[in-house]
Amino acid sequence: MKQEEIPYYANTSLLLRTLTLKSQFKFGPTPELTVQEYLDLKKERDLIQMYYNLGKINFNTEILEILKICPEDQIPKPGRLPFQEAKDKIYEVYGRHLDNKGVFALLNEYNKSKKKIKSGFLISRIKNNLKYNKGALARKNHGH
């Protein structure tokens, strides 16, 4: 049977892999982990990146709800977004998980506005929001 005689729907079912909570990835640095284990390890951002950057990987509706990917944020599969669009969409969706904790909201605001801010200013704002500067760590280690 020649390639052009194979119906289109037969090819798409083999190319698209829909993952459930118990599905193992079987690729990447940790192929033995399941989707549920990724969620338990608080790696929602990795799952969101996989959804938008890997064209042949899809998640069922339960996982999409857990990841807070709304129907208007979903993309047609098989397919993926271009790099910059995917990056913006990942910032937007993952920002919902952080509940406006500051650091990610600042980066999202910076990327959305596309304004050129001095990198030193941006880095200092991020460091202030993280509260992991040298003085704070010294106080924590000394018990103050």
Residue frames relative to the residue before (quaternion, step in Angstrom):
aa qw qx qy qz dx dy dz
M 1.0000 0.0000 0.0000 0.0000 0.00 0.00 0.00
K 0.3765 -0.7456 0.5067 0.2133 3.58 -0.76 1.00
Q 0.6732 -0.5236 0.3521 0.3855 3.55 -1.26 0.49
E 0.6887 0.4904 -0.3001 0.4417 3.61 0.91 -0.82
E 0.6286 0.5409 -0.3427 0.4415 3.62 1.20 -0.31
I 0.5691 0.5841 -0.3936 0.4243 3.62 1.20 -0.33
P 0.4523 -0.6961 0.4750 0.2920 3.62 -0.75 0.95
Y 0.6232 -0.5847 0.3842 0.3495 3.53 -1.17 0.69
Y 0.6671 0.5231 -0.3199 0.4231 3.60 0.88 -0.89
A 0.6025 0.5562 -0.3697 0.4370 3.61 1.10 -0.55
N 0.6671 0.4982 -0.3048 0.4625 3.59 1.01 -0.75
T 0.6799 0.5037 -0.3138 0.4308 3.60 0.87 -0.86
S 0.6266 0.5330 -0.3612 0.4391 3.61 1.01 -0.62
L 0.6762 0.4684 -0.2973 0.4847 3.58 1.09 -0.57
L 0.6883 0.4989 -0.2901 0.4396 3.58 1.07 -0.63
L 0.7309 0.4014 -0.2302 0.5016 3.60 1.06 -0.65
R 0.1147 -0.7925 0.5981 0.0323 3.56 -0.82 1.03
T 0.1515 -0.7921 0.5886 0.0558 3.57 -0.53 1.20
L 0.2256 -0.8069 0.5390 0.0869 3.54 -0.65 1.19
T 0.2134 -0.7366 0.6281 0.1319 3.53 -1.19 0.69
L 0.7344 -0.4113 0.2850 0.4585 3.60 -1.26 -0.06
K 0.7330 0.4221 -0.2370 0.4778 3.60 1.06 -0.66
S 0.4942 0.6796 -0.4200 0.3427 3.60 1.27 -0.07
Q 0.3133 -0.7110 0.5972 0.1994 3.52 -1.10 0.79
F 0.5262 -0.6568 0.4347 0.3204 3.57 -1.07 0.67
K 0.1074 -0.8373 0.5206 0.1280 3.58 0.99 -0.91
F 0.7090 0.2852 -0.2809 0.5806 3.57 1.11 0.77
G 0.7086 0.4610 -0.3265 0.4228 3.55 -1.26 0.24
P 0.7532 -0.4135 0.2651 0.4374 3.60 -1.28 -0.14
T 0.7797 0.2020 -0.1216 0.5801 3.63 1.15 -0.50
P 0.0579 -0.8586 0.5084 0.0308 3.60 0.39 1.17
E 0.6520 0.5472 -0.3213 0.4151 3.59 1.15 -0.46
L 0.5684 0.6127 -0.3856 0.3909 3.62 1.21 -0.29
T 0.3432 -0.7133 0.5720 0.2149 3.54 -1.17 0.66
V 0.6752 -0.4679 0.3664 0.4370 3.56 -1.30 0.15
Q 0.6366 0.5333 -0.3288 0.4497 3.60 0.99 -0.81
E 0.6500 0.5042 -0.3174 0.4717 3.60 1.01 -0.76
Y 0.6061 0.5327 -0.3515 0.4747 3.60 1.08 -0.64
L 0.6625 0.4909 -0.3042 0.4770 3.58 0.98 -0.83
D 0.6425 0.5207 -0.3209 0.4616 3.60 1.02 -0.75
L 0.6921 0.4576 -0.2619 0.4930 3.58 1.14 -0.67
K 0.4457 -0.7155 0.4254 0.3293 3.60 1.34 0.15
K 0.4286 0.6915 -0.4680 0.3451 3.58 0.99 0.85
E 0.0955 0.8304 -0.5388 0.1047 3.55 0.90 0.99
R 0.6184 0.5643 -0.3496 0.4205 3.56 1.05 -0.76
D 0.6343 0.5239 -0.3348 0.4594 3.59 1.00 -0.75
L 0.6589 0.5026 -0.3109 0.4653 3.57 0.98 -0.81
I 0.6403 0.5099 -0.3242 0.4742 3.58 1.02 -0.78
Q 0.6379 0.5147 -0.3267 0.4706 3.58 1.00 -0.77
M 0.6357 0.5199 -0.3357 0.4614 3.58 0.98 -0.77
Y 0.6482 0.5337 -0.3285 0.4326 3.57 0.93 -0.87
Y 0.7658 0.3862 -0.2122 0.4684 3.59 0.81 -0.95
N 0.7497 0.4218 -0.2278 0.4562 3.63 1.06 -0.63
L 0.7153 0.3846 -0.2545 0.5250 3.62 1.14 -0.46
G 0.3651 -0.7947 0.4501 0.1806 3.54 -0.48 1.21
K 0.7511 0.4004 -0.2181 0.4774 3.59 1.08 -0.58
I 0.6153 0.5056 -0.3471 0.4953 3.58 1.28 0.25
N 0.0206 0.7769 -0.6275 0.0480 3.53 -0.90 1.01
F 0.2885 -0.7339 0.5841 0.1924 3.57 -1.25 0.41
N 0.5199 -0.6148 0.4720 0.3590 3.56 -1.15 0.51
T 0.7118 -0.4917 0.2903 0.4089 3.58 -1.25 0.34
E 0.5916 0.5749 -0.3706 0.4268 3.61 1.08 -0.60
I 0.6856 0.4637 -0.2824 0.4849 3.57 0.90 -0.90
L 0.6248 0.5345 -0.3443 0.4533 3.60 1.00 -0.74
E 0.6432 0.4990 -0.3230 0.4827 3.60 1.07 -0.66
I 0.6323 0.5198 -0.3323 0.4687 3.60 1.01 -0.77
L 0.7073 0.4467 -0.2501 0.4875 3.59 1.01 -0.85
K 0.3857 -0.7527 0.4433 0.2970 3.58 1.36 -0.07
I 0.3467 0.6878 -0.5379 0.3424 3.54 0.98 0.96
C 0.2860 -0.7881 0.5283 0.1342 3.56 -0.31 1.30
P 0.6535 -0.5115 0.3669 0.4202 3.62 -1.19 0.35
E 0.6655 0.4886 -0.3241 0.4619 3.62 1.04 -0.64
D 0.6625 0.4811 -0.3072 0.4850 3.61 1.24 -0.33
Q 0.5374 0.6279 -0.4093 0.3864 3.59 1.22 -0.24
I 0.2578 -0.7564 0.5851 0.1377 3.53 -1.16 0.68
P 0.5554 -0.5996 0.4386 0.3738 3.61 -1.14 0.50
K 0.1563 -0.7804 0.6022 0.0619 3.54 -0.93 0.96
P 0.5326 -0.1667 -0.8289 0.0382 1.72 -2.04 1.39
G 0.4226 0.6574 -0.5361 0.3191 3.50 -0.98 0.93
R 0.1325 -0.7785 0.6084 0.0795 3.54 -1.26 0.36
L 0.5477 -0.6148 0.4580 0.3351 3.52 -1.30 0.29
P 0.5738 -0.5404 0.4676 0.4000 3.59 -1.22 0.36
F 0.7225 -0.5016 0.2617 0.3974 3.57 -1.17 0.64
Q 0.7301 0.4334 -0.2677 0.4555 3.61 0.66 -1.04
E 0.6401 0.5112 -0.3302 0.4689 3.59 0.99 -0.75
A 0.6460 0.5118 -0.3171 0.4693 3.58 1.00 -0.81
K 0.6393 0.5269 -0.3247 0.4564 3.58 0.98 -0.82
D 0.6629 0.4959 -0.3009 0.4734 3.60 0.93 -0.87
K 0.6707 0.4981 -0.2994 0.4608 3.57 0.95 -0.88
I 0.6236 0.5271 -0.3361 0.4694 3.61 1.06 -0.73
Y 0.6361 0.5162 -0.3271 0.4711 3.61 0.96 -0.81
E 0.6763 0.5095 -0.2951 0.4427 3.55 0.90 -0.94
V 0.7159 0.4481 -0.2606 0.4677 3.59 0.81 -1.01
Y 0.6869 0.4722 -0.2987 0.4647 3.60 0.88 -0.87
G 0.5583 0.6041 -0.3850 0.4184 3.59 1.17 -0.46
R 0.6010 0.5612 -0.3553 0.4445 3.59 1.15 -0.55
H 0.6408 0.5301 -0.3255 0.4499 3.60 1.12 -0.60
L 0.7084 0.4847 -0.2699 0.4362 3.57 1.03 -0.70
D 0.2949 -0.7973 0.4847 0.2059 3.59 1.29 -0.16
N 0.6513 -0.5633 0.3047 0.4069 3.56 0.87 1.05
K 0.1637 0.8187 -0.5306 0.1461 3.60 0.75 1.02
G 0.6680 -0.5494 0.2919 0.4084 3.58 1.19 0.00
V 0.7419 0.4089 -0.2574 0.4649 3.58 0.48 -1.12
F 0.7253 0.4258 -0.2607 0.4740 3.54 0.72 -0.99
A 0.6082 0.5458 -0.3525 0.4560 3.58 1.07 -0.67
L 0.6382 0.5237 -0.3193 0.4653 3.58 1.04 -0.79
L 0.6698 0.4806 -0.3014 0.4791 3.59 0.91 -0.86
N 0.6364 0.5245 -0.3258 0.4623 3.57 1.00 -0.78
E 0.6485 0.5116 -0.3042 0.4746 3.56 0.98 -0.86
Y 0.6391 0.5268 -0.3142 0.4640 3.56 1.02 -0.84
N 0.7053 0.4583 -0.2742 0.4662 3.59 0.86 -0.92
K 0.6420 0.5269 -0.3304 0.4484 3.59 1.03 -0.69
S 0.7143 0.4625 -0.2722 0.4492 3.57 0.87 -0.89
K 0.2205 -0.8133 0.4998 0.2003 3.56 1.23 -0.59
K 0.3988 0.6989 -0.4959 0.3265 3.57 1.16 0.55
K 0.4290 -0.6788 0.5267 0.2789 3.52 -1.15 0.61
I 0.0270 -0.7730 0.6330 -0.0338 3.53 -0.57 1.22
K 0.5568 -0.5948 0.4423 0.3750 3.55 -0.99 0.73
S 0.5024 -0.6898 0.4262 0.3003 3.56 -0.79 1.02
G 0.6105 0.5564 -0.3595 0.4341 3.61 1.04 -0.63
F 0.6400 0.5216 -0.3165 0.4671 3.56 1.02 -0.81
L 0.6711 0.4958 -0.2979 0.4638 3.59 0.91 -0.93
I 0.6658 0.4991 -0.3049 0.4633 3.58 0.90 -0.89
S 0.6560 0.4993 -0.3293 0.4604 3.61 0.93 -0.78
R 0.6317 0.5155 -0.3421 0.4671 3.64 1.02 -0.71
I 0.6525 0.5054 -0.3171 0.4671 3.58 0.99 -0.81
K 0.6604 0.5005 -0.3161 0.4619 3.59 0.90 -0.85
N 0.6406 0.5145 -0.3344 0.4617 3.60 0.99 -0.73
N 0.6651 0.4941 -0.3082 0.4675 3.57 1.01 -0.72
L 0.6643 0.5141 -0.3108 0.4449 3.61 1.04 -0.68
K 0.1971 -0.8152 0.5135 0.1814 3.59 1.14 -0.66
Y 0.4985 0.6135 -0.4547 0.4103 3.55 0.98 0.89
N 0.2915 0.7599 -0.5362 0.2235 3.57 0.93 0.77
K 0.7321 -0.4620 0.2769 0.4169 3.55 -1.26 0.31
G 0.6682 0.5133 -0.3060 0.4433 3.59 0.92 -0.85
A 0.6589 0.5119 -0.3067 0.4579 3.57 0.97 -0.87
L 0.6670 0.4898 -0.3031 0.4727 3.58 0.99 -0.79
A 0.6251 0.5293 -0.3367 0.4645 3.59 1.06 -0.70
R 0.6499 0.5016 -0.3185 0.4739 3.61 0.95 -0.82
K 0.6529 0.5169 -0.3182 0.4530 3.56 0.98 -0.79
N 0.6807 0.4902 -0.2852 0.4636 3.58 0.97 -0.83
H 0.7072 0.4437 -0.2593 0.4855 3.60 1.10 -0.65
G 0.5250 -0.6771 0.3897 0.3377 3.58 1.24 0.00
H 0.4770 0.6685 -0.4474 0.3541 3.64 1.19 0.36
